[in-house]
Amino acid sequence: MMRYYLDSSLFPNMWQQLREVISSGRRVYYFTRPWKWKEVRERFREDVKAMIGKVSKTDKGNAYLLWKVYQLSLIKNNTHRYFRLLNIVDVELRPLLMKETLLYKNLQRIRNASMAGVDVGSDVKILEKMTEDIKREIVDKAINIIPRFIDIAECLRLNIDDVNGLTGLAGLLIYNKSTSYQKSVKYLGLYKAKGRDGRKMKKYNCKARRYLIMLTNTILWKNGEYRPPRYRDFRKILKTVIETRKQTGLAGGAGV
């Protein structure tokens, strides 16, 4: 079976092509450690130069680096740590999640400009409507293609009107596929790093964490707790999601 390996730069215009490739029966994996890319590039700097004649960033150079990482991971038998299989659920939902994130950032930027006295006209209302619409599209898609999505939502006491919470749940399930609680805690950065160096070295998946925050805020507000979420809130909800995934037969994830 033919396989494709991609770096972590999954651009919006790639998804239609990926959908066609996956639908044809080919397997597509992507690099899951983008924060290590600089380290990888430096480690194999001379190899890339010898291979393509220069060390500047090129598609050919990136492809060679991916191949080197893959070969080393085969030797160390830890390919699963660096590459994860993309499935049709990813292909359908990730573009929507990327669009939601982009709209949210633009909405925050315009709101901040408005608070600073900048006349933004009707831009805020337009972006609020667009952000709400994409969230509803994410929820509708998640209900249709993520197995037992509603069952997991009900365990969290979410209903169909909790659009923010359901969007957060969908994003969390897409960006964190591990069914290991401890690995997920580390992947989401739900721990206190000790010392200044520890905080500088602390790394986590910002996308997965943002959707966990969205989910947690919704649940807290539904319970009448109008306060910033704490680590224990995040961990409690994360544990519920992971345990429910296992109980509903979704424990086949390939790791974070």
C-alpha positions in Angstrom: 0.0 0.0 0.0 1.4 3.4 -1.0 2.0 5.8 1.9 2.5 9.6 2.0 4.4 11.5 4.7 3.8 15.2 5.2 5.3 17.9 7.4 3.1 19.7 9.9 2.3 22.6 7.4 -1.2 21.4 6.4 -2.5 24.4 4.4 -6.2 24.9 3.7 -5.9 24.4 0.0 -4.3 20.9 0.5 -7.4 19.3 2.0 -9.3 18.6 -1.2 -6.3 16.8 -2.6 -5.8 14.9 0.7 -9.5 13.9 0.6 -9.0 12.4 -2.9 -5.8 10.6 -1.9 -7.3 9.1 1.2 -10.5 8.1 -0.6 -8.4 6.2 -3.2 -7.1 3.9 -0.4 -3.7 5.5 0.2 -2.4 6.2 3.7 -1.3 9.7 4.6 0.8 10.5 7.7 1.9 13.8 9.0 4.7 15.0 11.2 3.4 15.6 14.8 6.4 17.4 16.3 6.6 20.8 14.6 8.5 22.3 17.5 11.4 19.8 16.7 11.6 20.9 13.1 14.3 23.5 13.7 16.3 20.9 15.6 15.9 18.4 12.8 17.0 21.0 10.2 20.1 21.8 12.2 21.0 18.2 12.8 20.9 17.3 9.2 22.1 20.6 7.8 25.2 19.2 6.1 23.2 16.2 4.7 20.7 18.5 3.1 23.5 20.6 1.7 25.2 17.6 0.2 21.9 16.3 -1.2 20.5 19.4 -2.9 23.4 21.8 -2.9 22.0 24.4 -0.4 20.6 24.6 3.1 17.9 27.1 2.5 14.3 25.9 2.9 12.9 24.1 -0.1 10.2 21.5 -0.7 12.9 19.0 -1.8 14.9 19.7 1.3 11.9 19.3 3.6 11.0 16.0 1.9 14.6 14.8 2.5 14.4 15.8 6.2 11.1 13.9 6.6 12.7 10.9 5.0 15.6 11.1 7.5 13.3 11.4 10.5 11.3 8.4 9.2 14.3 6.3 8.7 15.6 7.0 12.2 12.2 6.4 13.7 12.1 3.0 12.0 15.5 2.1 13.5 14.3 3.2 17.0 10.9 1.7 16.5 9.1 4.9 17.5 7.5 6.0 14.2 4.2 6.5 16.1 5.8 9.4 18.0 6.6 11.4 15.0 4.0 10.5 12.4 0.2 10.2 12.7 -2.3 8.8 10.3 -4.7 11.2 8.8 -8.2 9.8 8.3 -11.4 11.1 6.6 -12.6 12.6 9.9 -9.4 14.8 10.0 -9.8 15.8 6.4 -13.5 16.8 6.9 -13.1 18.7 10.2 -9.5 20.1 10.3 -10.2 22.7 7.6 -13.3 23.9 9.4 -11.3 24.1 12.7 -8.5 26.1 11.0 -11.1 28.5 9.6 -12.7 28.9 13.0 -9.4 29.7 14.6 -8.6 32.3 11.9 -12.0 33.9 12.3 -11.6 34.0 16.1 -8.2 35.6 15.9 -9.5 38.3 13.5 -12.5 38.9 15.7 -10.3 39.4 18.7 -8.0 41.8 16.8 -11.0 43.9 15.7 -12.5 43.9 19.2 -9.2 45.0 20.7 -9.0 47.8 18.0 -12.5 48.9 19.0 -11.6 49.0 22.7 -8.6 51.2 21.7 -11.0 53.7 20.1 -10.6 52.6 16.5 -13.8 52.9 14.4 -14.3 49.4 13.1 -17.9 50.0 11.8 -19.9 46.8 11.4 -16.9 44.5 11.2 -17.4 43.1 14.7 -21.0 42.0 14.0 -20.0 40.5 10.7 -17.2 38.5 12.1 -19.3 37.4 15.1 -21.9 36.1 12.7 -19.2 34.3 10.6 -17.6 32.8 13.7 -20.9 31.5 15.0 -21.8 30.1 11.6 -18.5 28.1 11.3 -18.9 26.8 14.8 -22.4 25.4 13.9 -20.9 23.9 10.8 -18.2 22.2 12.9 -20.8 20.8 15.3 -23.1 19.5 12.5 -20.1 17.9 10.8 -18.9 16.4 14.1 -22.3 14.9 14.9 -22.4 13.2 11.5 -18.8 11.9 11.2 -17.3 11.4 14.7 -18.6 8.1 16.0 -20.6 8.5 19.3 -20.0 12.2 19.4 -23.4 12.9 21.0 -22.8 10.2 23.6 -19.6 11.9 24.7 -21.3 15.3 24.8 -24.1 13.9 26.9 -21.6 12.5 29.4 -20.3 16.1 29.7 -24.0 17.3 30.1 -23.8 19.3 26.9 -26.9 19.7 24.7 -27.3 20.7 21.1 -27.5 24.4 21.9 -24.1 24.4 23.6 -22.3 25.4 20.4 -19.1 26.6 22.0 -18.8 23.5 24.2 -19.5 21.2 21.3 -17.0 23.0 19.1 -14.5 22.7 21.9 -15.2 19.0 22.2 -14.8 18.4 18.4 -11.5 20.3 18.3 -10.2 18.4 21.3 -11.1 15.0 19.8 -9.5 15.9 16.5 -6.2 17.4 17.9 -5.7 15.0 20.8 -6.4 11.4 19.8 -4.5 9.7 22.6 -6.5 7.6 25.0 -3.7 7.8 27.6 -4.6 10.3 30.3 -1.0 11.0 31.3 0.2 11.5 27.8 -2.7 13.8 27.1 -1.9 15.9 30.3 1.6 16.4 29.0 0.5 17.0 25.4 -1.9 19.7 26.6 0.5 21.2 29.1 -1.8 20.7 32.1 1.0 20.8 34.6 3.0 23.4 36.5 6.5 23.7 35.2 9.1 24.3 37.9 11.4 27.2 37.7 12.1 29.7 35.0 13.9 27.2 32.8 11.0 24.7 33.2 8.5 27.3 32.0 10.7 28.1 29.0 11.0 24.4 28.1 7.4 23.6 28.6 5.8 22.7 25.2 2.2 21.7 24.4 -0.2 21.6 21.5 -1.8 25.1 21.4 -4.7 24.0 19.1 -5.8 21.2 21.3 -5.4 23.3 24.5 -7.5 26.1 23.0 -10.4 23.8 22.3 -10.1 22.2 25.8 -10.4 25.7 27.3 -13.5 26.4 25.1 -15.1 23.2 26.3 -14.1 23.7 30.0 -15.4 27.3 30.0 -18.8 26.2 28.7 -19.2 23.4 31.3 -18.2 25.8 34.1 -20.6 28.4 33.0 -23.4 25.9 32.7 -22.7 25.0 36.3 -22.9 28.6 37.3 -19.1 29.0 37.9 -18.2 32.3 36.3 -14.4 32.2 36.8 -11.2 31.4 34.9 -10.7 27.6 34.7 -8.0 26.0 36.7 -5.7 23.1 35.9 -7.8 20.8 38.0 -10.9 21.8 35.9 -9.1 21.0 32.7 -7.8 17.6 34.0 -11.2 16.6 35.3 -12.9 17.3 32.0 -10.1 15.7 30.0 -10.3 12.6 32.1 -14.0 12.4 31.5 -13.6 12.7 27.7 -10.8 10.0 27.6 -12.8 7.6 29.8 -15.9 8.1 27.7 -14.0 7.5 24.5 -12.8 4.2 25.9 -16.3 3.2 27.0 -17.9 4.1 23.7 -15.3 2.1 21.7 -13.2 5.0 20.5 -10.0 3.8 22.1 -8.3 3.1 18.8 -6.4 6.4 18.5 -2.9 6.4 17.3 -1.6 8.6 20.0 -1.2 12.3 20.2 
